[in-house]
Amino acid sequence: MREFEILRQKALAFNIELSNEQMEKFREYLALLENFNRHTNLISSTDPQTVVIKHFLDSLAPGPAFKETGLNRELKLIDIGTGGGFPGIPLLIAFEDWKLYAVDSIAKKLEFIGILCEKLGLSERVEIVCVRAEELGKIPGKREAFDFAVTRAVAQMSVISEYCLPLVREGGYFAAYKAKSAEQELKEAENAISMLGGKALKTFKYTLTGEEERNLIIIKKVSPTPRKYPRRTGVPVKRPLSGPC
Ligand code: SAM
């Protein structure tokens, strides 16, 4: 299929060289998504072009940013609100020494991730956990335990900062995949990020095959997150952190 050739070439332009074996994993991923999506809503369209470009490639696109921040080494990645596995699973396929903690609050979606990882031979590098991010951030052994947290299409920047930054160790990173709204969202979340122990490092801009701008906001964890964060389940969405409190 043409879209897989585009995936291979574009990934290369993003500094990620995919082997035949890795390409085969992406093909199997697409087939399983098509099947599972018939009864469980994981993504809005399983059209191959959409899945391969808008989901697989988008998940991989920030490759150069990962290299710049020194993140392309063995690390513990956490994907909050992984849904159909984005961006965590494509990253796990591409970076073969990473380990993934895949989190979502909906068990049915995680059932898919379990089947997928089994089929792709990724199970040994993945832990799948059905929990709310707000609860996970309070659990000793999980709090400030990850090198790198990622999240895509889950909530606005200040909300996902409260979900993700408590989980990242000092010196680690949090990366948020965003569309055009990135600059504005980052501006509105600046106080929240700093209250949570983060510092905005850079926003990596990229495009997929069209002109539509995509952004990866990269935050570095520079100091421990105060104990009072994350707040109770549901509170970060209802009352997003904005100013000093
Ligand atoms: N990240 C995937 C993607 O880019 O396609 C899925 C995005 S989907 C729109 C948002 C996902 O985040 C859903 O699967 C939802 O269950 C999960 N989610 C939302 N809030 C959450 C929370 N507080 N804790 C854990 N998962 C959450």
Boltz pocket constraint, residues with backbone or C-beta under 6 A from the ligand:
constraints:
  - pocket:
      binder: B
      contacts: [[A, 42], [A, 80], [A, 81], [A, 82], [A, 83], [A, 84], [A, 85], [A, 86], [A, 87], [A, 103], [A, 104], [A, 105], [A, 106], [A, 109], [A, 131], [A, 132], [A, 133], [A, 134], [A, 151], [A, 152], [A, 153], [A, 154], [A, 163]]
      max_distance: 6.0
